[in-house]
Structure formats: structure tokens, C-alpha cells
Amino acid sequence: MTDNDPMNLIRVARENGASAVAEPLDLGARVRELRKARDWTLEQAAKQAGLARSTLSKIENGQMSPTYDALRKLAVGLNISVPQLFTPPSKAQVNGRMAVARNGHEPVQITTTYEHALLAEALTTKKMLPYRARIRARSMDEFDGWVRHDGEEFLYVLTGQIRLYTEFYEPLEMKRGDSAYYDATMGHNVVSVSAEDATILWVTSLT
């Protein structure tokens, strides 16, 4: 799997360890569903995302694997976070449900700056999007601008040390056990400052 090939999501092993697995989400279909939910044409969506119409068409039809920069632009244009691009669409509310994610068996999406392991990926109509992230970035120069999206976000440092950059606050050094809760519409980026890649738990609100 390469940094610029985020469509190759690792299949998820079920809790009982049987051979049945969940199929990776079709990113192209997901982007099309999000676009149509907003009643946007290809031209309108491409303009919102700052992408060429032909590029968006190829993404929707599975004819190209978008780079992280293209994913970020799509997320910004759709006003969601990058991981939400890989979250199944909502269906009717279901009560009394649970999802278990076994360590090392979560769907993973790798970029040049982050490696996201999606948690509770099988559940639809979630109000929160939890995911574990390995922080690959070491400098703000590795990002193409701020990450921002609707909702609120909770960050908890699992291993290593990070620096949390936000649009309206001074950079914040954080170590294992530290946490932050912030408005995700405020620009934010995270880099590792420890020798090894840091890992964090991120929880993003979906409503």
C-alpha cells in the first residue's frame, strides 16, 4: 500500500475470527453519494473541492486513486473530515447494537501525514467517528494548509509525543495520557515530535 493509494483499505476481520470479512468501502460510490445528497452536479462539486471535473469523475468511477491532497480537497469541499469519506452512509436508526474492533484488524487508510485505523467501521448511523491515528508527519510543511471540518473533535495521546497546531491557539506539546477537545471547524494539524511515530485516538462528532 502506498501513501497515495488510500483506496486500498485493509479488510476487517470479524470478532469471531471466521473467514467472513467486510468488504472495503467503495470510495467512488461514497463520494458520489455525498455529492448527490447535496444535490450537486459534477461541475458544482468539483468547483467546491477545487478539482477538475474530469478528476472528480474518475474518482467517482474508480478510474484513479486520489492523492491525500485530492482527498483533503474533497473533504473540505464536502465540509467533512477525511475519515468520513471512508465511513458508510447512514441508514435507519438501529438500537441495541455493538461493534468490536480487534487490534491490527481495522480498515486502514494511509497518507503521507497520517495512518488512520477506522474503529466501529461496520456501524452505520453513528453519531461519533472513532479512529486511531499513527502520526507520520514531522513538520507543518508536510500539510497543504489546515485541516478543518464540521463538528467537534476529541484527541487523546496513546503513545509518543505530538505537537497540536490550531488556527487560533499557540502550538501545544502533548504526551501520553494528554487530551484535547476542540471545535473542528478551527484549522488543526498534528505532528509527531518523538523519535517514533506517535499514536493518538481521535473521535469526531458526525452531527
C-alpha positions as CSV (number, residue, x, y, z in Angstrom):
1,M,0.0,0.0,0.0
2,T,1.4,3.4,-1.0
3,D,0.9,6.8,0.6
4,N,-1.0,8.0,-2.5
5,D,-3.2,4.9,-2.7
6,P,-5.8,5.3,0.1
7,M,-8.5,3.4,-1.7
8,N,-6.8,0.1,-0.8
9,L,-8.4,-0.4,2.6
10,I,-7.5,-3.5,4.6
11,R,-10.4,-5.8,5.0
12,V,-11.8,-6.1,8.6
13,A,-11.6,-9.5,10.4
14,R,-14.9,-10.3,12.3
15,E,-14.9,-10.7,16.1
16,N,-15.2,-14.5,15.9
17,G,-12.2,-14.8,13.6
18,A,-14.2,-16.6,10.9
19,S,-13.4,-16.2,7.3
20,A,-16.2,-13.8,6.7
21,V,-14.8,-10.3,6.2
22,A,-16.2,-6.8,5.5
23,E,-15.6,-5.5,2.0
24,P,-13.7,-2.2,1.8
25,L,-15.8,0.8,1.2
26,D,-16.2,1.9,-2.4
27,L,-14.7,5.4,-2.2
28,G,-16.0,6.4,-5.6
29,A,-19.6,5.4,-4.7
30,R,-19.2,7.1,-1.3
31,V,-18.1,10.4,-3.0
32,R,-21.0,10.2,-5.5
33,E,-23.5,9.5,-2.6
34,L,-22.2,12.6,-0.7
35,R,-22.4,14.7,-3.8
36,K,-25.9,13.7,-4.7
37,A,-27.0,14.1,-1.1
38,R,-26.1,17.8,-1.6
39,D,-27.9,17.9,-5.0
40,W,-24.7,19.0,-6.7
41,T,-23.7,18.3,-10.3
42,L,-20.2,17.1,-11.0
43,E,-19.3,20.7,-12.0
44,Q,-20.6,22.1,-8.8
45,A,-18.8,19.5,-6.6
46,A,-15.6,19.9,-8.5
47,K,-15.7,23.7,-8.1
48,Q,-16.4,23.3,-4.3
49,A,-13.4,21.0,-4.0
50,G,-11.1,22.9,-6.2
51,L,-10.6,19.8,-8.5
52,A,-11.0,19.4,-12.2
53,R,-14.4,17.9,-13.3
54,S,-12.6,15.1,-15.1
55,T,-10.6,14.3,-11.9
56,L,-13.8,14.0,-9.8
57,S,-15.5,11.9,-12.5
58,K,-12.5,9.5,-12.5
59,I,-12.6,9.3,-8.7
60,E,-16.3,8.5,-8.6
61,N,-16.0,5.9,-11.3
62,G,-13.0,4.2,-9.6
63,Q,-10.7,5.1,-12.5
64,M,-8.0,6.7,-10.3
65,S,-6.7,6.6,-6.7
66,P,-6.7,10.1,-5.3
67,T,-3.7,11.5,-3.6
68,Y,-4.0,12.8,0.0
69,D,-4.2,16.3,-1.3
70,A,-7.2,15.4,-3.5
71,L,-8.9,13.7,-0.6
72,R,-8.3,16.7,1.6
73,K,-9.8,19.0,-1.0
74,L,-12.8,16.7,-1.4
75,A,-13.3,16.6,2.4
76,V,-13.1,20.4,2.6
77,G,-15.4,20.9,-0.4
78,L,-18.0,18.5,1.2
79,N,-17.4,20.1,4.6
80,I,-16.5,16.8,6.3
81,S,-13.3,15.2,7.6
82,V,-11.1,12.9,5.5
83,P,-12.0,9.8,7.6
84,Q,-15.7,10.5,6.9
85,L,-15.0,9.9,3.3
86,F,-14.4,6.2,4.3
87,T,-17.5,5.9,6.6
88,P,-20.5,4.1,5.2
89,P,-23.6,6.3,4.6
90,S,-26.3,6.4,7.3
91,K,-29.3,4.2,7.3
92,A,-32.3,3.8,9.5
93,Q,-31.6,4.0,13.3
94,V,-30.9,0.7,14.9
95,N,-31.0,0.2,18.7
96,G,-29.1,-2.3,20.9
97,R,-26.0,-2.7,18.7
98,M,-22.3,-3.0,19.3
99,A,-19.1,-3.2,17.2
100,V,-15.8,-4.7,18.3
101,A,-12.5,-3.7,16.6
102,R,-9.7,-6.2,17.1
103,N,-6.2,-4.6,17.3
104,G,-4.5,-4.9,13.9
105,H,-7.6,-5.9,12.0
106,E,-9.2,-2.5,11.5
107,P,-9.6,-0.9,8.0
108,V,-6.6,1.3,7.5
109,Q,-6.1,4.4,5.3
110,I,-2.5,5.6,4.8
111,T,-1.4,9.0,3.7
112,T,1.9,10.9,3.8
113,T,0.9,12.6,7.1
114,Y,-1.4,10.2,9.0
115,E,-2.3,6.5,9.1
116,H,-5.9,6.1,10.1
117,A,-7.3,2.8,11.6
118,L,-11.1,3.1,11.5
119,L,-12.9,1.8,14.6
120,A,-16.5,0.6,14.8
121,E,-16.4,0.9,11.0
122,A,-19.3,-1.6,10.5
123,L,-21.8,0.5,12.4
124,T,-24.0,2.9,10.4
125,T,-25.9,6.0,11.8
126,K,-23.1,6.6,14.2
127,K,-23.0,10.0,16.0
128,M,-19.3,9.7,16.5
129,L,-16.4,8.6,14.3
130,P,-13.6,7.0,16.3
131,Y,-10.3,6.2,14.8
132,R,-6.7,5.5,15.9
133,A,-4.1,7.5,14.0
134,R,-0.4,7.0,13.6
135,I,1.1,10.4,13.2
136,R,3.7,10.2,10.4
137,A,4.2,14.0,9.8
138,R,7.1,15.7,11.5
139,S,6.6,19.3,10.2
140,M,3.7,21.6,9.3
141,D,5.4,21.9,5.9
142,E,4.1,18.4,5.1
143,F,0.5,19.7,5.1
144,D,-1.2,21.6,2.3
145,G,-2.9,24.1,4.6
146,W,-5.2,23.5,7.6
147,V,-7.5,20.5,8.1
148,R,-11.0,21.7,9.1
149,H,-14.5,20.2,9.0
150,D,-17.8,20.4,10.7
151,G,-18.4,19.1,14.3
152,E,-16.3,18.8,17.4
153,E,-13.2,16.6,17.9
154,F,-11.6,14.8,20.8
155,L,-7.9,13.8,20.7
156,Y,-6.1,11.5,23.2
157,V,-2.4,10.7,23.0
158,L,-1.8,6.9,23.2
159,T,2.0,6.8,22.6
160,G,4.8,9.1,21.9
161,Q,4.6,12.9,21.9
162,I,2.8,15.3,19.5
163,R,2.5,18.9,18.8
164,L,-1.1,20.1,18.2
165,Y,-1.3,23.1,15.9
166,T,-4.5,25.0,15.8
167,E,-5.6,28.1,13.9
168,F,-6.3,30.3,17.0
169,Y,-4.0,28.9,19.7
170,E,-0.3,28.5,20.3
171,P,1.1,25.1,19.3
172,L,0.6,22.6,22.2
173,E,3.1,19.9,23.2
174,M,1.3,16.8,24.3
175,K,2.5,13.4,25.7
176,R,0.9,10.1,26.5
177,G,-2.3,10.5,28.5
178,D,-2.9,14.1,27.4
179,S,-6.1,15.0,25.6
180,A,-7.7,17.9,23.9
181,Y,-11.3,18.7,22.8
182,Y,-11.8,21.4,20.2
183,D,-14.1,22.8,17.5
184,A,-13.1,21.0,14.3
185,T,-14.1,24.0,12.1
186,M,-11.0,25.6,13.5
187,G,-7.9,24.7,11.4
188,H,-5.9,21.9,13.0
189,N,-2.9,19.7,12.3
190,V,-0.8,17.2,14.4
191,V,2.8,16.3,14.0
192,S,5.0,13.8,15.9
193,V,7.8,15.3,18.0
194,S,9.1,12.0,19.5
195,A,11.7,9.8,17.8
196,E,9.0,7.2,16.9
197,D,5.6,8.0,15.2
198,A,3.1,8.9,17.9
199,T,-0.3,7.3,18.0
200,I,-3.5,9.0,19.1
201,L,-7.2,8.3,19.5
202,W,-9.4,10.7,17.6
203,V,-13.2,10.9,18.0
204,T,-15.0,13.2,15.6
205,S,-18.7,14.1,16.0
206,L,-20.9,13.4,13.0
207,T,-23.9,15.5,14.0
